């Protein structure tokens, strides 16, 4: 089932980029950065394959991908700032998110938002969703945009370069990244379990 889904996504990615080139890359990476899990591990290596064929340039696809990431991240950031935060403030208690947690997130992004966004853009899975909590915490937009672009440019260039070097074998990269996705997913689940346990213990004490 998962294999069929990945094949469908790969077909969609290939068709879009083949037809729209740089605009297609920006569009697809924008979708991926707007909290919609469209794998950049397919988008950018295939773009690198087109560089291998001489149809596109390495820096062209990297910049297009980074621009798309910024635009998609703006959407997720706006949803977090204008829609997500009021919902969390009103209903967060039902999922163990308190005003204290929001204050902690605000302070975290004020102090460490730059490095958080930069590193987050370099990690599978996390990069897809990192813009939303930044919006909820209302991190300064210009800083958010700057570090999103820098981190995304590195990510897009790196994946495209690997696709360039792999040539016709560009699609083998996804297998390795999906294994890493599983590790990231396990870490996220463990963090959620710890978070819930901590809040339940706190509620028992109070």
N, C-alpha and C positions, 0 to 999 in steps of 0.2 A: 504493500500500500504506500509506504513512504517512498519507495523507489519510483513508483509511478508518479507521485506528486512532484518529486524532484525532476523527473523527466519532463513533466508538463511545464514546470517553472523554467527549466533550461530551454525548452522550445520557445517559450514566450520571450525570454531574455534574448536569445539568438535572433529571433525574428525582429524584435524591436530595434536592437542595435544595428542589425544588417540594413534595416530600412532607414533609420533616423540618425545613425552614426553618433556624433557627439551629443546631439540633443537627446537621443535615446538613452545614452549613458547617464546624462544628468537627470532625466526623468526617472529612470529605474533606481538610481541611487537616492533620489529624493523620496521615492516611495519607501525604500528600505530605511531611511532615516526618520520617517514619520510614524514610527512604531508599527510598521507593517513588515513582517519577517520575509522579505524578498532577499535571497542570499547574495550578498556582494561577492561571495566566494565563487559565484558563477559569472556575475556581471563583469567584474574587472579582469579575471583571467581570459574570458572570451575577447574582451576589448584588447588585451595584450596579444592575443592570437591574431587579431586584425592588424595590429602593429607589425607582427611577424610577417604578415602577408604584404605589408607595405601600403595598406589602405588608410591607416590612421597613424598618428604620432604618439609616442609614449607620454610626453608631457601634455599633449592635447587631451588624451583620455583621462589622465590623472587630474588635470584641472577641471574637466567637465564633471568627473565623478565627485570631486570636492565641492564644486558649486552646487551640484544636486544635493549633496549631503547637507549643506548649509540651508538650502531652501526647505527641504523636508524637515530639518531640525527646527527651523523657525515655526513651522506648523505645530509640531509636537510641543514646543516650548510655549506657544500661545495657548494651546489647549490646557496645558498644565497651569499656566498663570491665571487664565481667565475662567476656565471651566473646572479644572481638576481641583484647584485649591478650595473654592467654595464648597464643592461636594465633600472633600475630605474634612473640612472644618465642621460641616453639618452632620455627616454620616460616618466619619472616620472611626468614631468610638465603637461602631458595630464590627469593625474589622481590626480593632485594637490599635488604632492610630489616634493619638491624643494631640491636643494643642502643644503639649510639651515636645512631642516628637517633631511637629512642624517647626517649632522654634529651634530645635537642635539641627534640623535640616537647613534652615535659613542660615544659622551661624556657620555650619559646615561649608556651604557654598560661598559664603562671604569670605571665609578664610582660606579654603582649599579648593574652591570651584575651578580655578584654572587647571591645576594638575588633574583634578577629577575628570573634567571634560576631555582633556588631552589624552589621558590614559584610556578613558572609556571609549574613545573613538578608535582605539587600537585593539579592542577586545571583541571577538565574536559574541553575538547575542546581546551583550551589554551595550554595544555601540548603537543597536537598533532602538533602545529604550531610554538611553541616558538623558535625552533632551527633555523628556516629560518631567522628571523630578527637578531638573534645573529650572524649569518654568514654574513649578509649584513653589520652589524656594525663591523665585524671582531674582535669580542671579542677574547681574548687570548684562544687558543685551549685547553690548559691544564686546565685552570680555567673552561671553558665551560664543558669539559669532567668530571671533578671532581664533580661539582655541579649537572650536569645531572645525574650522577651515584647515588649520595647521595639522591637526591630528588626522583628519579625513584625507588630506593631500598625501600624507605619508602612507596611510593605509591603501589608498587607491593606486598610488605609484608602485608600491611594493607588490600588490597583487597583479597589476598589469605587467610589471617587469617579469614576474614568475611566469605569467601566461606567455609572454614574449619568448622566454627561454625554453619553455616546454613545447612551443610551437603547436603541432597537430595533437599533442598529448595534453593540451591545456586542461581538459576536463577531468584529469586524474587528480587535480589539486583538491577538488571538493571532498573526496573521500577522507583525506587527512584532516581537513577542517571540521568535518562532521564529527569526528572523534573528539576533537577539542571542544566542540559545541557541547557534547555530552558531559565533559568535565566541568565546563562553566555552568551548565544546568544543574549539576549535582551540587556545586558550591552555592548556587542561588537557593536551591531547596533547603540545604543545610542552614543557610542564613535565615530563611523564613521560619524554619522550625525553631531556631534559637530565639528569634524575635518574639514569636508567639509564646514560647515557654517563659521568657523573661517577663512579658506582660502579665501572664497568668500568675506567676509568682508574686509580682508586684500587687496585683489585685487581691490576692490572698492575704498579703501583709496589711493592706489598707482596709 
